Amino acid sequence: MASEQETRRVTITAIAREAGVSVPTVSRVVNGRSDVSPQTRERVEELLRQHGYRGRSAKSRPSARLIDLVFNDLDSPWAVEIIRGVEDTAHASGVGTVVSAIHRRTTSARQWLQNMRARATDGVILVTSDLESPVGAELRRLDVPTVVIDPAGVPAMDVPTIGATNWAGGLSATEHLLSLGHRRIGFIAGPRTLLCSRARLDGYRAGLEAAGIEMVDRLIRQGDFYTESGFDGGNALLDQPDPPTAIFASSDQMAFGVYEAVRRHGLRVPDDVSVVGFDDLPEVRWASPPLTTVRQPLAEMGILAARTVLRLALGEQVESPRVELATALVVRDSSAPPRR
């Protein structure tokens, strides 16, 4: 026989589905919280009366049981680092985690939304997503607690975001190469749609401007954070009559692609071309040579996102809707002064 607590939770879940809101929203109504719109409160209270649901004491408030972690794609090492941070925090709190990839396809997103509604998730963490997308719009409609890691666009102020100091990271990488004596520094950017990509490019631009060096369009190539685009961008930069003496790739995976482009040109890192990445993935220290990069605290971002969505799921408020964790330059063997 189901326990009284289990029966109540099923009832709350049924009410949430019928009202078209999240389980935490029903919980806030049950516990008399004020952070629910009057229309929603009236609808939920009417359903509570219809179902004969009796309130509970503060000691027996429902707790979060399940959170969803959603990526556009999972074929990246940095996704593993974020998953590790979220899983560690969720497990320590006794909460399950469902990891999904929607592959930027409407059909995948629609299927995920259907599954999410069926399991009555307590909160959602979106990675590199746009809340103006169908997924974001539906989460808003259902009033599901949501946190975004590295948002694609500028989210509404009521949606907490977790990121890193990407501008400062881009600046520090550029300043490092300038301090070694490089003046022709190539840059391979990430997706234009992501705020973190634009911030890294702006940091690169600021570093050049502070040194009195004009940013040249021919030294900038567009990438997508994946290895192949780093390879293509590196080839395009090195094929120029006056190629750069250093290349700053705005992800470690793209930096690995640059390594291969350098090798295909019969050159060596860092003897002929210095290379700097961004992320500090675990494997970069084992590259040949070990990669100089900007450390992005990916696991810590996952930890903070999980803590934030769990607080929202319990009806608590968060202190700041915008959090950026510090980046740090990690100097290894892939950067050196240019040849004279």
C-alpha positions as CSV (number, residue, x, y, z in Angstrom):
1,M,0.0,0.0,0.0
2,A,1.3,3.5,-0.8
3,S,2.3,5.7,2.1
4,E,0.3,8.8,2.9
5,Q,3.3,10.9,1.7
6,E,3.3,9.1,-1.6
7,T,-0.5,9.5,-2.0
8,R,-0.2,13.3,-1.4
9,R,2.6,13.7,-3.9
10,V,0.6,11.9,-6.6
11,T,-2.3,14.2,-5.8
12,I,-0.1,17.3,-6.1
13,T,1.3,16.0,-9.4
14,A,-2.2,15.4,-10.8
15,I,-3.3,18.9,-9.7
16,A,-0.2,20.4,-11.3
17,R,-1.0,18.7,-14.6
18,E,-4.6,19.6,-14.5
19,A,-3.8,23.3,-13.7
20,G,-1.0,23.4,-16.3
21,V,1.6,24.5,-13.8
22,S,4.6,22.9,-12.1
23,V,4.6,20.8,-9.0
24,P,6.6,23.5,-7.1
25,T,3.9,26.0,-7.9
26,V,1.2,23.8,-6.4
27,S,3.5,23.3,-3.4
28,R,3.8,27.1,-3.0
29,V,0.0,27.5,-3.0
30,V,-0.4,24.6,-0.5
31,N,2.2,26.2,1.9
32,G,0.6,29.7,1.6
33,R,3.5,31.4,-0.1
34,S,2.9,34.8,-1.7
35,D,5.1,34.3,-4.9
36,V,2.2,33.0,-7.0
37,S,0.0,35.1,-9.3
38,P,-3.6,35.6,-8.1
39,Q,-5.0,33.8,-11.2
40,T,-2.8,30.8,-10.7
41,R,-3.5,30.6,-7.0
42,E,-7.3,30.7,-7.6
43,R,-7.1,28.0,-10.2
44,V,-4.9,25.7,-8.0
45,E,-7.0,26.3,-4.8
46,E,-10.1,25.3,-6.7
47,L,-8.5,22.1,-7.9
48,L,-7.2,21.4,-4.4
49,R,-10.8,21.7,-3.0
50,Q,-12.1,19.4,-5.8
51,H,-9.5,16.8,-5.0
52,G,-10.1,17.1,-1.3
53,Y,-6.5,17.7,-0.7
54,R,-5.7,18.6,2.9
55,G,-2.7,20.9,3.7
56,R,0.3,19.8,5.5
57,S,2.6,21.3,8.1
58,A,5.9,23.0,7.1
59,K,7.8,19.9,8.4
60,S,6.2,17.8,5.7
61,R,6.6,20.0,2.7
62,P,7.3,18.2,-0.6
63,S,11.0,18.1,-1.5
64,A,12.5,18.0,-5.0
65,R,12.8,14.5,-6.4
66,L,13.9,15.0,-10.0
67,I,15.7,17.6,-12.2
68,D,16.3,17.6,-15.9
69,L,19.6,18.6,-17.5
70,V,19.2,19.5,-21.2
71,F,21.9,20.0,-23.8
72,N,21.7,20.8,-27.5
73,D,24.3,18.1,-28.0
74,L,26.3,15.7,-25.8
75,D,29.3,15.0,-28.0
76,S,31.6,17.4,-26.2
77,P,34.0,16.8,-23.3
78,W,32.8,20.0,-21.6
79,A,29.3,18.6,-21.4
80,V,30.7,15.8,-19.3
81,E,32.2,18.3,-16.8
82,I,28.9,20.1,-16.4
83,I,27.1,16.8,-15.9
84,R,29.6,15.8,-13.2
85,G,28.9,19.0,-11.3
86,V,25.1,18.6,-11.5
87,E,25.1,14.9,-10.7
88,D,27.3,15.4,-7.6
89,T,25.1,18.0,-6.2
90,A,21.8,16.3,-7.0
91,H,23.0,13.0,-5.6
92,A,24.1,14.6,-2.4
93,S,20.6,16.1,-2.1
94,G,18.9,12.7,-2.8
95,V,17.6,14.0,-6.1
96,G,17.5,12.1,-9.4
97,T,18.9,13.6,-12.7
98,V,17.7,13.0,-16.2
99,V,20.2,14.1,-18.9
100,S,18.9,14.8,-22.4
101,A,20.1,16.1,-25.7
102,I,17.6,17.7,-28.1
103,H,20.1,18.1,-31.0
104,R,18.6,21.5,-32.0
105,R,15.7,19.7,-33.7
106,T,12.0,20.6,-33.2
107,T,10.9,17.0,-33.1
108,S,13.5,16.1,-30.4
109,A,12.5,19.2,-28.4
110,R,8.8,18.3,-28.7
111,Q,9.5,14.7,-27.5
112,W,11.6,15.9,-24.6
113,L,8.8,18.3,-23.5
114,Q,6.3,15.5,-23.6
115,N,8.5,13.2,-21.5
116,M,9.3,16.1,-19.1
117,R,5.6,16.7,-18.5
118,A,4.9,13.0,-18.0
119,R,7.5,12.6,-15.2
120,A,6.6,15.9,-13.5
121,T,10.1,17.2,-13.1
122,D,10.8,19.6,-10.3
123,G,13.2,21.8,-12.2
124,V,15.2,22.1,-15.5
125,I,18.8,23.2,-16.3
126,L,19.2,24.3,-19.9
127,V,22.8,24.5,-21.4
128,T,23.6,27.0,-24.2
129,S,19.9,27.5,-24.8
130,D,17.6,30.4,-25.8
131,L,14.5,30.8,-23.7
132,E,12.7,32.3,-26.6
133,S,12.8,28.8,-28.2
134,P,9.7,26.5,-28.1
135,V,11.3,24.7,-25.1
136,G,11.8,27.9,-23.2
137,A,8.3,29.2,-24.0
138,E,6.7,25.9,-22.8
139,L,8.7,25.9,-19.6
140,R,7.5,29.4,-18.9
141,R,3.9,28.4,-19.6
142,L,4.2,25.5,-17.2
143,D,6.0,27.6,-14.6
144,V,8.8,25.0,-14.3
145,P,11.8,26.3,-12.2
146,T,14.5,26.9,-14.8
147,V,18.2,27.8,-14.7
148,V,20.3,28.4,-17.9
149,I,24.1,27.7,-18.2
150,D,25.7,29.9,-20.9
151,P,22.5,31.4,-22.4
152,A,22.3,31.8,-26.1
153,G,20.4,35.1,-25.9
154,V,19.7,37.6,-23.2
155,P,17.2,35.9,-20.9
156,A,14.4,37.5,-18.9
157,M,15.4,38.8,-15.5
158,D,13.4,36.2,-13.7
159,V,15.4,33.3,-15.1
160,P,18.7,32.7,-13.3
161,T,21.8,32.2,-15.5
162,I,25.2,30.7,-14.7
163,G,28.2,31.6,-16.7
164,A,31.9,32.4,-16.5
165,T,33.9,35.6,-16.9
166,N,34.4,35.0,-20.6
167,W,35.4,38.6,-21.5
168,A,38.1,38.5,-18.8
169,G,39.3,35.1,-20.1
170,G,39.5,36.4,-23.7
171,L,41.5,39.4,-22.5
172,S,43.9,37.4,-20.4
173,A,44.7,34.9,-23.2
174,T,45.4,37.8,-25.6
175,E,47.5,39.7,-23.1
176,H,49.5,36.6,-22.5
177,L,50.4,36.2,-26.2
178,L,51.1,39.9,-26.4
179,S,53.5,39.7,-23.4
180,L,55.4,37.0,-25.3
181,G,56.0,39.4,-28.2
182,H,53.3,38.2,-30.6
183,R,51.7,41.0,-32.7
184,R,49.9,38.9,-35.4
185,I,47.4,36.9,-33.3
186,G,44.7,34.9,-35.0
187,F,41.4,34.2,-33.4
188,I,38.9,31.4,-33.9
189,A,35.5,32.4,-32.5
190,G,32.7,30.2,-31.2
191,P,29.0,30.3,-32.4
192,R,27.8,33.8,-32.9
193,T,24.5,33.1,-31.2
194,L,26.1,32.5,-27.8
195,L,26.8,35.3,-25.3
196,C,30.0,33.5,-24.1
197,S,31.4,33.4,-27.7
198,R,30.8,37.1,-28.2
199,A,32.3,38.0,-24.9
200,R,35.6,36.0,-25.7
201,L,35.9,37.9,-29.0
202,D,35.3,41.2,-27.2
203,G,38.1,40.3,-24.7
204,Y,40.4,39.5,-27.6
205,R,39.6,42.9,-29.2
206,A,40.1,44.7,-25.9
207,G,43.5,43.2,-25.5
208,L,44.6,44.2,-28.9
209,E,43.3,47.7,-28.5
210,A,45.0,48.2,-25.2
211,A,48.3,47.3,-26.9
212,G,47.6,49.7,-29.8
213,I,47.1,47.0,-32.3
214,E,44.2,47.1,-34.8
215,M,42.0,44.1,-35.0
216,V,42.2,42.7,-38.5
217,D,39.3,40.8,-40.0
218,R,41.5,38.4,-41.9
219,L,43.0,37.1,-38.6
220,I,39.5,36.1,-37.4
221,R,37.8,32.9,-38.4
222,Q,34.4,31.6,-37.4
223,G,34.1,28.2,-35.6
224,D,31.6,26.3,-33.6
225,F,33.6,25.1,-30.6
226,Y,34.3,21.7,-32.2
227,T,37.6,20.3,-33.4
228,E,36.9,20.3,-37.2
229,S,36.1,24.0,-37.2
230,G,39.4,24.7,-35.4
231,F,41.2,22.7,-38.0
232,D,39.5,24.6,-40.8
233,G,40.1,27.9,-39.2
234,G,43.7,27.1,-38.4
235,N,44.3,26.1,-42.1
236,A,42.7,29.3,-43.3
237,L,44.9,31.4,-41.0
238,L,48.1,29.6,-41.8
239,D,47.4,29.7,-45.6
240,Q,47.7,33.5,-45.6
241,P,50.8,35.1,-47.1
242,D,51.7,36.7,-43.7
243,P,50.2,34.1,-41.3
244,P,49.8,34.8,-37.5
245,T,52.5,33.8,-35.2
246,A,49.9,32.8,-32.5
247,I,46.4,31.5,-32.6
248,F,43.8,31.9,-29.8
249,A,41.1,29.4,-30.2
250,S,38.0,30.1,-28.1
251,S,37.6,26.4,-27.0
252,D,40.1,23.6,-26.3
253,Q,38.6,21.4,-28.9
254,M,39.1,24.0,-31.6
255,A,42.7,24.4,-30.3
256,F,43.2,20.7,-30.9
257,G,42.1,21.3,-34.5
258,V,44.6,24.1,-34.8
259,Y,47.3,21.7,-33.6
260,E,46.5,19.4,-36.5
261,A,46.5,22.3,-39.0
262,V,49.9,23.4,-37.8
263,R,51.2,19.8,-38.2
264,R,49.8,19.6,-41.8
265,H,51.6,22.8,-42.7
266,G,54.9,21.2,-41.6
267,L,55.2,23.5,-38.6
268,R,55.5,23.0,-34.9
269,V,53.7,24.2,-31.7
270,P,55.0,26.5,-30.2
271,D,58.3,26.8,-32.2
272,D,56.5,28.2,-35.2
273,V,53.0,29.0,-34.0
274,S,51.8,29.5,-30.4
275,V,48.3,28.1,-29.5
276,V,46.0,29.0,-26.7
277,G,42.6,27.4,-25.9
278,F,39.7,28.0,-23.7
279,D,38.0,25.6,-21.1
280,D,40.9,23.7,-19.6
281,L,39.4,20.3,-20.2
282,P,41.1,17.4,-18.3
283,E,42.8,16.0,-21.4
284,V,44.6,19.2,-22.5
285,R,47.5,18.7,-20.0
286,W,48.2,15.4,-21.9
287,A,48.3,17.0,-25.3
288,S,51.7,17.3,-27.1
289,P,52.7,19.9,-26.2
290,P,50.4,20.5,-23.1
291,L,48.0,23.3,-24.0
292,T,48.0,26.8,-22.6
293,T,44.4,27.7,-22.0
294,V,41.8,29.7,-20.0
295,R,40.3,27.6,-17.3
296,Q,36.5,27.8,-17.3
297,P,35.0,26.2,-14.1
298,L,32.6,23.9,-15.9
299,A,32.0,21.5,-13.0
300,E,31.5,24.4,-10.6
301,M,29.0,25.9,-13.0
302,G,27.1,22.6,-12.9
303,I,27.2,22.5,-9.1
304,L,25.9,26.1,-8.8
305,A,23.2,25.5,-11.4
306,A,21.9,22.4,-9.6
307,R,21.9,24.2,-6.2
308,T,20.0,27.1,-7.7
309,V,17.3,25.0,-9.5
310,L,16.8,22.9,-6.3
311,R,16.2,26.1,-4.3
312,L,13.7,27.3,-6.9
313,A,12.0,23.9,-6.8
314,L,11.4,24.4,-3.1
315,G,9.9,27.8,-3.6
316,E,12.9,29.7,-2.3
317,Q,14.3,32.9,-3.8
318,V,17.9,33.2,-5.2
319,E,20.1,36.2,-4.3
320,S,21.3,37.0,-7.8
321,P,19.8,36.0,-11.1
322,R,23.1,36.5,-12.9
323,V,26.2,34.7,-11.7
324,E,29.6,34.6,-13.4
325,L,32.4,32.4,-12.0
326,A,36.0,33.4,-12.5
327,T,38.2,32.2,-15.3
328,A,42.0,31.8,-15.0
329,L,44.8,31.6,-17.5
330,V,46.8,28.3,-17.2
331,V,50.2,28.6,-18.9
332,R,51.7,25.4,-20.3
333,D,54.0,24.6,-23.2
334,S,52.0,25.5,-26.3
335,S,52.8,29.3,-26.0
336,A,56.3,30.8,-26.4
337,P,57.9,34.0,-27.9
338,P,57.7,34.2,-31.7
339,R,60.7,33.4,-33.8
340,R,62.7,36.4,-34.9
